Amino acid sequence: MPQDSTRFSNISVLAHKRHTRGRNNQFALWDGRGSTSMPICFKLGIMPRLPFITFEGSEGSGKSTQADRLSVRFQRCGIPYILTREPGGTPIGETIRELLQFAPHNSGMTAETELLLFAASRSQLVREVIRPALECGTCVIADRFFDSTTVYQGAARKLDRQMIERLNTFAVGDCLPDITFVLDVDAATAASRMQRARRKADRMEQQPAEFYEQVREGYREITARDPGRIVLVDGSRDADEVDNEIWKTLSSRFSILAETSNTEHRTSKH
């Protein structure tokens, strides 16, 4: 298992630790202050639900950096959240991640097998982590979701897109992101960033330049098809600038995030 997988698993556990009292099961949510002692579960009909936010982009685009930065902002603002990733985010998913990325025998993996493994990891993540979190009023930040399959296995691997769409629907059901940020960078910038990374490159990071160009075009294509959900962000800029643009977009679209952030800021002054 990759070294940083524990971080995602621990976050999920903190956000979903189950308390049983008689017949009622509640979740102890991470409340933005490091406490998980108070079992609470927001009623979705009473207050607006916090959003499901996904980050997409090619390797080297900076999507993981921005997902991490947003989680830090939420923690500072007192916004309850979980941060998860694909493939992974659950014990089963992390095992699949290892197989897809680093297993010594994965060089012979077919595109069809790759597709099904990503879908299996996602299906487990939705039912074990994402859906329960959303139902309890927690904001979900996901580093990749089904758009990755549409682009990587569809646009780049050239698998049948209608079949991929059906498989995505089967894996996630009605658990759809409220907003998706696609970090857009050219292949040269992405390659330069990956070369600076101080870790072993995984299988998906060792594809030819043409593959990443197809990935970039695939993301631009799905952005054009779904501009209401997907926001294309210039990922070649300074990380602070990208971070600020993402937060400006989120706070303007989801008033509950801005209100929660402002309330926590006022409280911290007293």
KOLGU-41283 format. One line per 3 residues: for each residue x, y, z of C-alpha. Coordinates in steps of 0.25 Angstrom, whole numbers. Layout:
X Y Z | ...
//
This chain:
0 0 0 | 6 14 -3 | 11 21 9
1 33 8 | -11 23 8 | -13 23 23
-16 38 23 | -28 36 14 | -33 24 22
-31 31 35 | -39 43 30 | -51 34 26
-51 27 39 | -51 40 47 | -63 44 38
-71 32 39 | -68 25 53 | -81 19 56
-88 21 70 | -99 11 73 | -110 15 84
-121 5 84 | -127 4 70 | -122 18 66
-109 18 58 | -102 32 57 | -89 37 52
-78 45 59 | -74 55 49 | -61 62 49
-66 76 53 | -54 85 48 | -47 86 62
-42 72 63 | -53 66 71 | -61 54 68
-67 52 81 | -81 58 78 | -90 48 70
-98 57 60 | -105 55 47 | -111 67 40
-125 65 34 | -124 69 19 | -138 74 19
-135 84 30 | -122 90 25 | -115 91 12
-106 80 9 | -91 83 8 | -86 80 -6
-79 68 -12 | -66 74 -19 | -57 66 -29
-44 69 -34 | -39 64 -48 | -28 66 -57
-16 59 -63 | -4 54 -55 | 4 67 -52
-8 76 -53 | -8 80 -38 | -21 74 -35
-17 66 -22 | -10 79 -17 | -22 87 -19
-31 76 -12 | -21 76 0 | -21 91 0
-37 92 0 | -37 82 12 | -27 90 20
-36 102 17 | -49 95 22 | -41 90 34
-37 105 37 | -52 110 35 | -58 99 43
-65 92 31 | -68 77 33 | -62 69 22
-55 57 17 | -44 56 7 | -43 43 -1
-37 39 -14 | -38 29 -26 | -34 18 -27
-34 16 -12 | -41 23 0 | -45 9 6
-37 -3 10 | -42 -10 -3 | -40 2 -11
-26 3 -6 | -23 -11 -10 | -28 -9 -24
-20 4 -25 | -7 -4 -22 | -11 -14 -32
-13 -3 -43 | -1 6 -40 | 10 -2 -34
8 -17 -35 | 20 -23 -42 | 11 -31 -51
2 -20 -55 | 10 -17 -68 | 1 -27 -76
-12 -21 -71 | -22 -19 -82 | -30 -7 -83
-43 -14 -80 | -37 -20 -67 | -33 -6 -63
-47 0 -66 | -53 -11 -57 | -43 -9 -46
-46 6 -45 | -61 4 -45 | -60 -7 -34
-52 3 -25 | -61 14 -28 | -74 6 -25
-68 2 -11 | -64 16 -8 | -78 22 -11
-85 12 -3 | -75 11 9 | -70 26 10
-76 36 1 | -91 34 2 | -92 32 17
-84 45 18 | -93 53 9 | -105 48 16
-99 53 30 | -97 67 25 | -82 65 22
-75 72 11 | -67 62 2 | -55 65 -6
-50 55 -16 | -37 54 -23 | -43 48 -36
-57 41 -38 | -64 36 -50 | -60 47 -60
-46 40 -59 | -51 28 -65 | -59 35 -76
-46 42 -80 | -35 32 -77 | -42 19 -82
-51 26 -92 | -44 37 -99 | -29 32 -97
-31 16 -96 | -42 17 -107 | -52 8 -100
-67 9 -104 | -72 21 -98 | -86 17 -96
-82 4 -89 | -73 13 -80 | -85 22 -77
-94 10 -73 | -83 5 -64 | -81 19 -57
-95 19 -55 | -96 5 -49 | -84 9 -40
-88 22 -34 | -104 22 -35 | -109 35 -32
-97 40 -24 | -92 51 -34 | -83 62 -31
-89 76 -29 | -76 83 -35 | -64 77 -42
-51 85 -44 | -42 81 -56 | -28 86 -54
-23 88 -69 | -8 88 -72 | -1 85 -85
7 72 -86 | 20 78 -85 | 17 85 -72
11 72 -66 | 23 64 -70 | 33 74 -64
25 74 -51 | 25 59 -50 | 40 58 -53
41 67 -40 | 33 58 -32 | 41 51 -21
34 37 -22 | 34 25 -31 | 25 28 -43
13 19 -44 | 8 12 -56 | -2 23 -61
10 33 -60 | 18 25 -70 | 9 27 -82
14 33 -95 | 13 48 -97 | 1 45 -107
-7 38 -96 | -6 51 -88 | -10 60 -99
-23 51 -102 | -26 52 -87 | -25 67 -87
-34 68 -99 | -44 58 -93 | -45 67 -81
-47 79 -89 | -58 71 -97 | -66 67 -84
-65 82 -79 | -71 87 -92 | -82 76 -90
-85 79 -76 | -81 94 -72 | -91 95 -61
-84 85 -53 | -70 85 -58 | -61 97 -57
-48 97 -65 | -36 104 -57 | -23 108 -62
-14 99 -54 | -1 104 -60 | -2 117 -50
4 118 -36 | -3 109 -26 | -8 121 -18
-15 127 -30 | -22 114 -33 | -26 112 -19
-32 126 -18 | -40 124 -31 | -45 111 -26
-50 116 -13 | -56 129 -20 | -64 119 -29
-68 110 -17 | -73 122 -8 | -81 128 -19
-88 115 -23 | -90 110 -10 | -95 120 0
-94 110 12 | -79 109 10 | -77 124 11
-87 125 22 | -80 114 30 | -66 120 27
-71 134 31 | -78 130 44 | -65 122 49
-56 134 45 | -65 143 54 | -65 133 65
-50 132 65 | -49 147 67 | -56 146 81
//
